[in-house]
């Protein structure tokens, strides 16, 4: 048996910390830092978090957008989680082990945990959630559940469904049996979409769970004013003793970056996510504000709708790649906090192929390809551009206008179409666009998470996550084989072959890998920006 045990580790860690505290050492003591902030002074207060767009839904299994995950990650908890170093850690599962063939996984679950409605968290509750997720015949399987088929090969009854069974083998013991080896399986369990919801709440609210979320997390849902704010309150019975510190968190929507910064400066909000990079000096020069740089773990791109002419022609797609001056766009709108992208996975992730060079900016070569494809005089088209900033696209309308100007140089007349965030997601997933700006922040530290949802031919059924409608047998075969291969070096080889094929097929224009800037008031303590953008606020407190 291959086991993962944590109890001894934490015992040893506690001993080390105790000995470190007892030894004076040679370092000066901290007289002004956190060591002298008592539990009492940390507790209380309301944190107001300014963001660019509203959530779409608060039922975690039915969302893929970051603004929804930002909330659900603090309300619901998963069996495992990724720490800030992108290492898997226990959460609602404390220990796990696999059979020698890698198909049967046994999990020991955390005891003494309650859902926000007072009901018990246990193995039966986890099974209830899995049955809802995987079985279309389940009465509570309401919605698209998009991430489930991404990862598990379809739903219960489908030919390629990965799960053989999910069984409670004890009050706090869970067994999951797979039909085939799956290298990133444990990573799947850490994805925010698979937060465990209260079975009682699922039964009570049904389709309205998306507006009445009930989990085990540090904060409980209080109220939602659409396109304005979401309020969470402290979970007084949270299983982490003494936490969270805050009484309340309010997520406030302010679409304009500059207006959001002004509200921070005025003390109306305490943290902002998303800034015009030209405003960074304002924060850096302020004595009351602090600049935070989220570790880069994202991609931004312009997707072609390959179901529509002329984007079904690879020559047109390559011509547009050559027509867009990506270096100039990154230089103008990211203020040194981004690099020009080349691959559909970020360079911070293992498996990234450094040998691939992006398409060079070459107007004449682009015109030649368009002529070869039969578009010597260009053509008219549309570009979908989101109205609100995203971590990977801080100034979407300005970037869209820059791309529009570049395309005009090769005879392509592109009309920019924009709309609010939820409609944008709906329209693009249903193929309304010709081209559309998009991006992705990883929710697990595996290339599978960037490639399979966004580019697999299994995800072109509308509403689709693969909004390029990239329908490649070869590409999908490569990433599927990589998913089912345990050997890490072989997986890297397969993913690099997939990246080479992506480059040749050019379903996207790769734009940037970004380091998104945030800002906070200097009285906010304990906040740490997670690479995956799913920031837990458990440790945050206010000193004012």
Secondary structure, DSSP 8 states (H G I E B T S, - for coil): -EEE--HHHHHHHHHHHHHHHH---SS---SSSGGG--HHHHS--EEEEEESS--S-S-GGG--SHHHHHHHHHH---SEEE-TTS-EEESSEEEEEE-TTS-EEEEEE-SS-B-TTS-B--HHHHHHHHHHHH-TTSTT--S--HHHHHHHSSSTTSTT--EEEEEEEETTEEEEEESS--TTHHHHTTSGGG----HHHHHHHGGGGGGS---SSSEEEEEEETTTEEEEEE-TT-SSTT----SEEEEEE--SHHHHHHHHHTTS-SEEE---GGGHHHHHT-SSEEEEE----EEEEEEE-TTSTTTTSHHHHHHHHHHS-HHHHHHHHSTTSEEE--SSS-TTSTT--TT-------HHHHHHHHHHTT-TT-EEEEEE--SS-BTTBTTHHHHHHHHHHHHHTTTEEEEEE---HHHHHHHHHTT--SEEEEEEE-SSSSHHHHHHHHH-GGG-SSS-S-TT----HHHHHHHHHHHT---HHHHHHHHHHHHHHHHHH--EEEEEEE--EEEEETTEES----TTS----TT-EE--
